[in-house]
Amino acid sequence: MASSRVRGATLGSPGDELETARAVRGLFAAITPRYDLLNHVLSLGADILWRREAARALAGTLEQPEALVLDLCCGTGDLAIALSTHGRATVRGADFCHPMLRRAEAKAAARDLRLKFVEADALQLPFADSSLDAVATAFGFRNLANYARGLREIRRVLKPGGSLAILEFSHVRWPLFDLLFRFYFRHVLPKLGDWISGVPGPYRYLRDSVKVFPDQEALAALMKDEGFAEVGYRNLTGGIAALHTGKKSESL
Ligand SMILES: C[S@@+](CC[C@H](N)C(=O)[O-])C[C@H]1O[C@@H](n2cnc3c(N)ncnc32)[C@H](O)[C@@H]1O
């Protein structure tokens, strides 16, 4: 069951945030070579449309040439690429997994995009207070060892009134579709993931982490608790994913 009381991702010893971060980094390093292929195959290409929706949600900021926008937990850079092709803002990517970042750099260079990527932990970002106009993150937030700390750190680096967009797996809201999707997600996806990635385990973690991740209402409530205003969300593909948005309020 999803719970609003889940503190963050757990991989390894429950409650050990440092160990979870290390294990998450190792897991993504192991699947980097096939990561993009797996994303597109396992979601039947929907991940591309979902990231595009995240970029659209920030259109107002992305149109401003002086704006600075961060793709947090950028992985191989697909959201950063979508953000930079949707406007004229300066886009940065941050991730703590070195092989994912190298791949992101190669993809940006192949498209002639002047994106910069920084190796950094989302819970301790190398950006000054109130320095960013928007932060967007796709399928990364769920992996943080402490969601409230993650939101506090995002709030710290955002300018007052700055925008946050979190694209994450969520909870399907159409009952029949939910049954079908659960079967796929629990039984088919982990096997396909193991097979295509050639690494046993990561896609079982994906299944388990989505199961315990706060649902739409719980994540929206957490965003409000952590000082975000104008909080809302939109279900994508019946709630397989949800796009959460909010703005840094002037005061907590
Ligand atoms: C599922 S991938 C998503 C990648 C990309 N955003 C996308 O849309 O495909 C999750 C990414 O989050 C990164 N990540 C997880 N926890 C992190 C943390 N605490 N700090 C920085 N990056 C983190 C992982 O290294 C991984 O690249």
The ligand as a Tripos MOL2 file, in Angstrom:
@<TRIPOS>MOLECULE
LIG
   27    29     1     0     0
SMALL
NO_CHARGES

@<TRIPOS>ATOM
      1 C1         14.7100    6.3340  -13.0130 C.3       1 LIG1
      2 S1         16.1160    7.3490  -13.3070 S.3       1 LIG1
      3 C2         15.3880    8.7440  -14.0920 C.3       1 LIG1
      4 C3         16.3370    9.4040  -15.0480 C.3       1 LIG1
      5 C4         15.7400   10.5160  -15.9000 C.3       1 LIG1
      6 N1         15.2690   11.6110  -15.1120 N.3       1 LIG1
      7 C5         14.6520   10.0290  -16.8150 C.2       1 LIG1
      8 O1         13.6340   10.7040  -16.9440 O.co2     1 LIG1
      9 O2         14.8220    8.9820  -17.4380 O.co2     1 LIG1
     10 C6         16.4670    7.9520  -11.7130 C.3       1 LIG1
     11 C7         17.7250    8.7830  -11.6420 C.3       1 LIG1
     12 O3         17.7480    9.4280  -10.3680 O.3       1 LIG1
     13 C8         19.0740    9.4670   -9.9310 C.3       1 LIG1
     14 N2         19.0670    9.6700   -8.4750 N.ar      1 LIG1
     15 C9         18.4420    8.9150   -7.5600 C.ar      1 LIG1
     16 N3         18.6650    9.4160   -6.3280 N.ar      1 LIG1
     17 C10        19.4370   10.5260   -6.4910 C.ar      1 LIG1
     18 C11        19.9880   11.4710   -5.5980 C.ar      1 LIG1
     19 N4         19.8060   11.3830   -4.2860 N.pl3     1 LIG1
     20 N5         20.7170   12.4780   -6.1090 N.ar      1 LIG1
     21 C12        20.9250   12.5790   -7.4450 C.ar      1 LIG1
     22 N6         20.4420   11.7000   -8.3440 N.ar      1 LIG1
     23 C13        19.6940   10.6880   -7.8600 C.ar      1 LIG1
     24 C14        19.6580    8.1350  -10.3680 C.3       1 LIG1
     25 O4         21.0630    8.1490  -10.4030 O.3       1 LIG1
     26 C15        19.0130    7.9730  -11.7390 C.3       1 LIG1
     27 O5         19.8290    8.4900  -12.7550 O.3       1 LIG1
@<TRIPOS>BOND
     1     1     2 1
     2     2     3 1
     3     2    10 1
     4     3     4 1
     5     4     5 1
     6     5     6 1
     7     5     7 1
     8     7     8 2
     9     7     9 1
    10    10    11 1
    11    11    12 1
    12    11    26 1
    13    12    13 1
    14    13    14 1
    15    13    24 1
    16    14    15 ar
    17    14    23 ar
    18    15    16 ar
    19    16    17 ar
    20    17    18 ar
    21    17    23 ar
    22    18    19 1
    23    18    20 ar
    24    20    21 ar
    25    21    22 ar
    26    22    23 ar
    27    24    25 1
    28    24    26 1
    29    26    27 1
@<TRIPOS>SUBSTRUCTURE
     1 LIG1         1 GROUP 0 **** ****
